[in-house]
C-alpha cells in the first residue's frame, strides 16, 4: 500500500509496510483521515537519507497516536 504526500514542493509517494508494521500503518492512515498531519513541517531533512515530518509541534519530539486520541 502507498500514500501520496502533497507538499508545497511537490508530491511524493510513500510505501507503507503493512505486513511488517500493521499497527503503525493503521495509526498513520487513521491520523491521515482526520487530517492530523495537515500543515506539518518537515523538521529534519538530510539529503539522500531522511525527511521527517508528522509532528504537529514542529519540534521533532512527536505527536499523538490515534489510539491515544480515542
Residue pairs with C-beta under 8 A, 6 or more apart in sequence:
1 15
1 16
1 18
1 25
2 13
2 14
2 15
2 16
3 13
3 14
3 16
3 28
3 29
3 32
4 11
4 12
4 13
4 14
5 11
5 12
5 13
5 14
5 53
7 42
16 25
16 28
16 29
17 25
18 25
26 66
27 65
27 66
27 67
30 66
31 37
31 54
31 66
34 66
36 56
36 63
36 64
36 66
37 53
37 54
37 56
40 53
40 54
40 55
40 56
40 58
41 53
41 58
42 51
42 52
42 53
43 52
43 53
43 55
43 58
43 59
43 60
44 50
44 51
44 52
44 60
45 51
45 52
52 60
54 63
55 61
55 62
55 63
56 63
57 63
